[in-house]
Structures are given as structure tokens and as C-alpha cells.
């Protein structure tokens, strides 16, 4: 560092003013001890529910941002502008340290939500800056050096590469350096400031909520368009969870009014196939998928693999007509050697599957009670119509399929 300062002191007199300022600015970013001035936006740091996992990426500076830099630099020899000079790892650290996310990944492509960031640091040098730079160089940075600048930020949130929200900021930042100030990398402080603005915006815009995503990609709106009975026999609707991935739909829990451990979960989600007319084949295919999903969940909890009975198929007459079900049940042992039974009922309603699932201790003998619940609610659930999002996906599946089910 001292050698670099000596070079500045002994530079040829023909060195331009802009080059001198740029060289000293480089020193500020190269590891001198700093005590920078910047703004940290206020956001909620303690939350009940974390944001879903994100992956942080550099974004190629948009044309508008590159054009801004070019125009700004052409205004004067005293103007300069640099894009994406903040190391991406600094942004990763800030998001990860915030504890607001379920997980944070560094440029990992297999993550649904991605945060894309591009920046432009621009500043205007003046005669006063030249004087400060000369004094700082002459005193080997015993005299503090300041470099006021602004940072233009262009950020985007994507879900499976669909852009669902954009953010723009113009953030002031002053880098300071002297040999006696606290050691802090300007890039880290820049990232801290920018990340704080982004996290404040994430909370205010609710960009990571299923409702926001549904609106942006035009998937099914389960909050407004799914109709369920509040009571089914002795069970009462208690809560719902809308999944971020529209292919997973929503789960609605019904709890027994007297025995709170006794519940039935009602899942509503899109049929993941383009041929919606072959109901029996679709249900048989989905039963196989459900069995695999349950085995994966049991494996993650160190439980035994479920022993499933052969699925049964039957129909129930409802006010809306005949409803054709598949019924599946299986037993498994937990890590503590407790035996549980899981019971699943499945039927198709328009372009959605409606799946009922209840899990209970094997000796509780709740199977008949669950079937009564299912038979009573059959035909009373009104699902959203096929969304534009699913129609487009099914069209893609149809074009790439060799044959129907």
C-alpha cells in the first residue's frame, strides 16, 4: 500500500487530473483502512416466516444503465462511471447474514427464486478532490481522503427465469480512507447499503408471497377462487398454505373440533399432464407419484418405507354428479418404532387434483371416519378454472409429447 502511495507522490507532472483521482479512488477500493459514510435502509429483521431460498447473481448491466454510464463519462473529463465493481460475494454475505431467507445460494441455477443485481458507481471529481488527493498522497494517507459518489442499482427478481419484479435505486456513498480509521472494505459497505434497500423492498412489495407470484405469472388464485366448506361433519377448516410453486397448489387443513390431533389435509393442485380427458389413467399415474413422494418424506425423517395396499377405485354420487375416487392406504414405522397409518383419497375436478390425506397412529382406527369425511365433501369443492400459466405449460407438454396417456 505504501509503495502505491509513493508512486502517486512521484508521478509524472503530465498525469491528468482524472487519472490522479481515479488512482487514489483505486486505493480506497484496494484495502486501505476505511470509515465509510452510507445509508442502511430500515427493514424488519425479526420475522415470523422467512423468505423462500434465493440464488444471488450478477445481472448484465441493462442497456439503459450502460447508456447512462457512457453519457455521464462524456459530459466531462472529471466524470467517471464503472459497472458491477462490487464483488457478488459481498451481496451473498449480506443476504445470508440477514437470516431473512430459508437459504441463500451463490449463483446456483437450480433455485426457483433468483436475485439479479447490476450496479453503476458514478462520481464527479472537482478541484477540491484534487487537493485532498494530493494532500493524502503527500502524507501517506495520514490525512483522510474522501470519495463521494452515487450508485445506480438495477435489480430483478425471477421465478424459474420469469421476471416477476424489478427495483431501481440511486444510493449515495462516500468512501473514506486514512491510516487511522477502522478497517472496512468499501465494497462490503456498498453491498450492505444496497442489500438493505432490497430487503426493505422485498418486505414492502411482498414479492416472495405465493399471491404475488400468482398474479405476476397468471397462475391459479386459490385465495379468491377456491371454495371450500367451513365444516365437514365434526371437522372444521383451520388453516391453509399456498405453495410458492404453482404446480403444488394449496393445502387446507380440517381439524376435529374435539380431538385436535385428528385432522384431514385437503390438497388442491393442477393435473401435471396435458391430456385432461383420460381421468382413470391420470389418477393411476398420480397415485404412483404420491407413493414416491411419501417414501421420500419418510426417508428424510428416518422412518421405514411405507407398505401400501393396492389402490381401490370407487364412485360417490354427489349433488354435482358422480365423483370417481382412488383410495390408498399404507403403514410405516417411525424412527422411534411407532407404527402409523396414512390414508389418501384422490379425484379429479376440472384441471385440478383434489387429494385428501390423514396420518394417525395405526391403532387409532380412524380410517372409516376419514372416508365419511371424503364422501361428504365430494363435489362440494369449487376449484379455480385452468389458469393461463397452466394452459401454456400444458401446450408445451402437448407439443413435446409422443402420445397421450
C-alpha positions in Angstrom: 0.0 0.0 0.0 2.8 2.4 0.9 4.6 1.7 -2.4 1.4 2.6 -4.3 1.2 5.9 -2.4 4.8 6.7 -3.2 4.1 6.1 -6.9 1.3 8.7 -6.6 3.6 11.2 -5.0 6.3 10.8 -7.6 4.0 10.7 -10.6 5.0 12.5 -13.8 3.5 16.0 -13.8 1.9 15.2 -17.1 -0.6 12.9 -15.3 -4.2 14.1 -15.9 -6.4 15.2 -13.0 -8.9 12.4 -13.8 -6.1 9.8 -13.7 -4.9 11.0 -10.3 -8.4 10.9 -8.8 -9.0 7.5 -10.3 -5.8 6.2 -8.9 -6.5 7.4 -5.4 -10.0 6.0 -5.7 -8.5 2.7 -6.6 -6.5 2.8 -3.3 -9.8 3.3 -1.5 -11.2 0.1 -3.0 -7.9 -1.8 -2.7 -7.9 -2.3 1.1 -6.9 0.9 2.9 -8.5 1.2 6.3 -11.8 3.0 5.8 -14.6 4.6 7.7 -17.3 5.0 5.0 -20.5 7.0 5.1 -23.5 5.3 3.7 -27.2 4.7 4.3 -28.7 1.5 5.6 -32.5 1.2 4.9 -34.6 0.1 7.8 -36.4 -3.3 7.4 -37.9 -5.9 9.7 -35.1 -8.1 11.0 -37.2 -10.5 13.1 -39.9 -12.2 11.0 -42.4 -14.9 11.7 -42.0 -16.5 8.3 -38.7 -16.5 6.3 -38.5 -15.7 2.6 -38.0 -18.8 0.3 -34.5 -19.8 -0.8 -32.8 -17.4 -3.2 -29.8 -17.5 -5.5 -27.8 -14.3 -6.0 -26.5 -13.5 -9.5 -24.7 -10.6 -11.3 -27.0 -9.2 -13.9 -25.5 -7.9 -17.2 -26.0 -4.2 -16.9 -29.2 -3.3 -18.8 -28.8 -1.1 -21.9 -30.3 1.8 -20.0 -27.6 1.6 -17.3 -24.7 1.2 -19.8 -26.0 4.2 -21.7 -26.2 6.2 -18.5 -22.6 5.5 -17.8 -21.4 6.3 -21.3 -23.3 9.6 -21.4 -22.2 10.5 -17.9 -18.5 10.0 -18.7 -18.8 12.0 -21.9 -20.1 15.1 -20.1 -16.7 16.0 -18.7 -13.2 14.7 -18.2 -14.0 15.0 -14.5 -16.8 12.4 -14.7 -16.4 8.6 -14.4 -18.6 5.6 -14.1 -18.0 1.9 -13.5 -20.4 -1.0 -13.7 -20.5 -4.1 -11.5 -17.4 -3.3 -9.5 -18.9 -4.7 -6.2 -17.9 -8.4 -5.7 -21.0 -10.6 -5.8 -19.8 -12.4 -2.7 -20.5 -9.3 -0.7 -24.2 -9.4 -1.7 -24.3 -13.1 -0.9 -22.9 -12.4 2.6 -25.4 -9.6 3.3 -28.4 -11.7 2.3 -27.1 -14.7 4.1 -26.3 -12.8 7.3 -29.7 -11.2 7.4 -31.4 -14.5 8.4 -34.5 -13.5 6.4 -34.2 -16.3 3.9 -34.6 -20.1 4.3 -31.4 -20.4 2.4 -29.1 -18.2 0.2 -27.1 -19.6 -2.7 -24.2 -18.2 -4.7 -25.1 -18.3 -8.4 -26.8 -21.6 -8.1 -29.1 -22.3 -11.1 -31.3 -24.9 -9.6 -33.1 -22.4 -7.3 -36.6 -21.1 -8.2 -36.1 -17.5 -7.0 -33.1 -15.6 -8.2 -32.0 -12.1 -7.3 -30.2 -10.4 -10.2 -28.1 -7.3 -9.4 -26.3 -4.8 -11.6 -24.7 -1.5 -10.4 -23.1 1.6 -11.7 -20.8 3.6 -9.5 -20.5 7.2 -10.8 -18.8 10.3 -9.4 -17.8 13.8 -10.4 -14.3 15.0 -9.4 -13.5 18.6 -8.6 -10.6 20.9 -7.8 -11.2 20.2 -4.1 -10.9 16.5 -4.7 -7.6 17.1 -6.4 -6.3 19.0 -3.4 -7.5 16.3 -1.0 -5.9 13.6 -3.1 -2.6 15.4 -3.3 -2.5 16.0 0.5 -3.5 12.4 1.2 -0.7 11.2 -1.1 1.9 13.5 0.3 1.1 12.5 3.9 0.9 8.7 3.1 -2.9 8.9 3.9 -2.3 10.4 7.4 -4.7 13.0 6.2 -8.1 11.3 5.4 -9.2 11.0 1.8 -12.9 11.1 0.8 -14.5 10.0 -2.4 -18.2 10.9 -2.6 -20.1 9.0 -5.3 -23.5 7.6 -6.2 -24.5 4.0 -7.0 -27.3 3.3 -9.5 -28.8 -0.1 -8.8 -30.9 -2.2 -11.2 -32.2 -5.4 -9.6 -34.7 -8.1 -10.7 -36.4 -11.0 -9.0 -37.1 -14.0 -11.2 -39.0 -17.2 -10.6 -37.9 -20.1 -12.8 -36.4 -17.4 -15.1 -39.6 -15.4 -15.3 -39.0 -11.8 -14.3 -41.7 -11.0 -11.6 -40.4 -7.7 -10.2 -37.8 -5.0 -10.8 -36.2 -2.5 -8.5 -34.2 0.7 -9.1 -32.3 2.8 -6.7 -29.9 5.7 -6.7 -27.9 5.4 -3.4 -25.3 7.9 -2.1 -22.0 6.6 -0.8 -18.8 8.3 0.5 -15.7 6.2 0.8 -13.2 7.4 3.3 -9.6 6.3 3.9 -6.8 7.1 6.3 -4.2 5.1 8.1 -6.0 5.6 11.5 -9.6 4.7 10.6 -11.4 1.4 11.1 -10.6 -1.3 8.7 -13.7 -1.8 6.5 -13.8 -2.7 2.8 -15.8 -0.1 0.8 -17.3 -2.9 -1.4 -18.7 -4.6 1.7 -20.3 -1.3 2.9 -21.7 -0.7 -0.6 -23.2 -4.2 -0.7 -24.6 -3.7 2.9 -26.4 -0.5 1.8 -27.8 -1.9 -1.4 -28.9 -5.1 0.2 -30.7 -3.2 2.9 -32.7 -1.3 0.3 -33.5 -4.5 -1.5 -34.7 -6.3 1.7 -36.8 -3.4 2.6 -38.4 -3.5 -0.8 -38.9 -7.3 -0.6 -40.9 -6.9 2.5 -42.9 -3.9 1.3 -43.8 -5.4 -2.1 -44.3 -8.9 -0.7 -42.6 -10.2 -3.8 -41.9 -13.7 -2.4 -45.5 -14.4 -1.4 -47.5 -17.0 -3.4 -50.2 -14.4 -4.0 -47.7 -12.0 -5.7 -46.3 -14.8 -7.8 -49.7 -16.0 -8.8 -50.6 -12.5 -10.0 -47.4 -12.0 -12.0 -47.3 -15.3 -13.8 -51.1 -15.6 -14.0 -51.4 -19.0 -12.2 -54.5 -20.0 -10.2 -55.6 -17.7 -7.4 -56.5 -20.1 -4.6 -57.1 -17.3 -2.1 -60.1 -15.9 -4.1 -61.2 -18.6 -6.4 -61.1 -21.8 -4.3 -64.4 -22.5 -2.5 -64.4 -25.0 0.4 -67.0 -25.8 3.1 -66.1 -24.5 6.5 -67.5 -27.5 8.3 -67.4 -31.2 7.2 -69.1 -33.3 9.9 -67.2 -32.8 13.1 -64.2 -31.2 11.3 -63.7 -27.5 10.9 -61.4 -25.7 8.4 -58.5 -24.3 10.4 -55.7 -23.1 8.1 -54.3 -23.2 4.6 -50.9 -22.9 3.0 -50.4 -21.8 -0.6 -47.2 -23.2 -2.0 -44.8 -20.9 -3.9 -44.6 -23.4 -6.8 -48.0 -23.2 -8.6 -47.6 -26.8 -9.6 -48.0 -27.7 -5.9 -51.2 -25.7 -5.4 -52.6 -25.3 -1.9 -53.2 -27.5 1.2 -56.1 -26.9 3.5 -56.3 -28.4 7.0 -59.5 -29.5 8.7 -59.2 -30.3 12.4 -61.6 -32.3 14.5 -63.5 -29.8 16.8 -62.9 -32.0 19.9 -59.8 -34.0 19.2 -57.2 -31.6 17.8 -54.7 -34.3 16.9 -57.3 -35.7 14.4 -57.1 -33.8 11.1 -57.6 -34.2 7.3 -55.4 -32.3 4.8 -57.1 -31.3 1.5 -54.7 -30.6 -1.3 -55.8 -28.9 -4.5 -53.2 -28.7 -7.3 -53.0 -28.8 -11.1 -53.0 -32.0 -13.0 -49.4 -32.3 -14.2 -50.2 -33.6 -17.7 -51.6 -32.1 -20.9 -54.3 -34.8 -21.5 -57.1 -34.0 -19.1 -59.7 -36.3 -20.6 -58.3 -39.7 -19.6 -59.3 -39.5 -15.9 -58.6 -43.1 -14.9 -55.1 -43.1 -16.4 -54.3 -39.7 -14.8 -55.4 -40.9 -11.4 -53.4 -44.1 -11.6 -50.3 -42.2 -12.7 -50.8 -39.7 -9.8 -51.1 -42.4 -7.3 -47.7 -43.7 -8.3 -46.3 -40.2 -7.9 -47.9 -39.8 -4.4 -46.4 -43.1 -3.2 -42.9 -42.0 -4.3 -43.4 -38.6 -2.6 -44.4 -40.2 0.7 -41.4 -42.6 0.6 -39.1 -39.6 0.1 -40.6 -37.8 3.1 -40.3 -40.9 5.2 -36.7 -41.4 4.2 -35.9 -37.8 5.2 -37.4 -38.5 8.7 -35.5 -41.8 9.1 -38.8 -43.7 9.0 -39.3 -47.0 7.3 -40.6 -47.3 3.8 -44.4 -47.4 3.7 -46.2 -50.7 3.0 -49.1 -49.7 0.7 -52.2 -51.7 0.0 -53.4 -52.0 -3.6 -55.3 -48.8 -4.5 -59.1 -49.1 -4.7 -61.3 -47.3 -7.1 -64.9 -46.3 -6.4 -67.5 -43.7 -7.1 -69.7 -41.4 -5.0 -72.9 -39.7 -6.1 -73.0 -36.1 -5.2 -75.2 -33.1 -6.0 -72.8 -32.3 -8.8 -72.9 -35.8 -10.2 -70.7 -38.9 -9.9 -67.2 -38.4 -8.4 -64.7 -41.2 -9.1 -62.1 -41.7 -6.4 -58.9 -43.7 -5.9 -58.2 -44.7 -2.3 -54.7 -45.7 -1.0 -53.5 -46.6 2.5 -50.2 -47.6 3.9 -48.4 -48.3 7.2 -44.9 -47.3 8.2 -42.6 -47.2 11.3 -41.1 -44.0 12.7 -37.5 -43.8 13.8 -38.9 -44.4 17.4 -40.6 -47.6 16.1 -44.1 -46.3 16.4 -46.5 -47.6 13.7 -48.5 -45.0 11.8 -51.1 -45.3 9.0 -51.5 -42.8 6.2 -54.7 -42.7 4.2 -55.1 -40.9 0.8 -58.1 -40.3 -1.4 -57.8 -38.7 -4.8 -60.1 -37.4 -7.5 -60.0 -35.0 -10.5 -62.1 -31.9 -10.7 -61.6 -30.0 -14.0 -57.9 -29.4 -14.4 -57.1 -30.0 -10.7 -56.5 -33.0 -8.5 -58.1 -32.9 -5.1 -56.2 -35.1 -2.6 -57.3 -35.9 0.9 -54.6 -37.2 3.3 -54.7 -38.1 7.0 -51.9 -39.7 9.1 -52.6 -41.2 12.5 -51.3 -43.9 14.9 -52.2 -47.3 13.4 -54.3 -48.4 16.4 -56.5 -45.2 16.3 -58.7 -46.9 13.7 -59.8 -43.6 12.1 -60.0 -44.9 8.5 -63.8 -45.1 8.4 -64.1 -41.6 9.9 -61.8 -40.2 7.2 -63.8 -42.0 4.4 -67.0 -40.4 5.7 -65.3 -37.0 5.6 -64.2 -37.6 2.0 -67.6 -38.9 0.8 -69.4 -35.9 2.4 -67.2 -33.3 0.9 -67.2 -34.9 -2.6 -68.4 -32.4 -5.2 -68.6 -29.5 -2.8 -65.2 -28.1 -3.6 -65.2 -25.5 -6.4 -61.7 -25.1 -7.9 -60.3 -22.2 -10.0 -60.6 -22.7 -13.7 -57.5 -23.5 -15.7 -55.0 -20.7 -15.5 -53.2 -19.1 -18.3 -49.9 -20.3 -16.7 -51.0 -23.9 -16.8 -52.6 -23.6 -20.2 -49.2 -22.5 -21.6 -47.3 -25.2 -19.8 -49.7 -27.9 -21.0 -49.4 -26.6 -24.5 -45.7 -27.0 -24.2 -46.1 -30.6 -22.9 -48.5 -31.4 -25.6 -46.1 -30.2 -28.4 -43.3 -32.3 -26.9 -45.4 -35.4 -26.1 -45.2 -38.5 -28.3 -48.6 -39.9 -27.3 -51.4 -39.4 -24.7 -51.7 -41.5 -21.6 
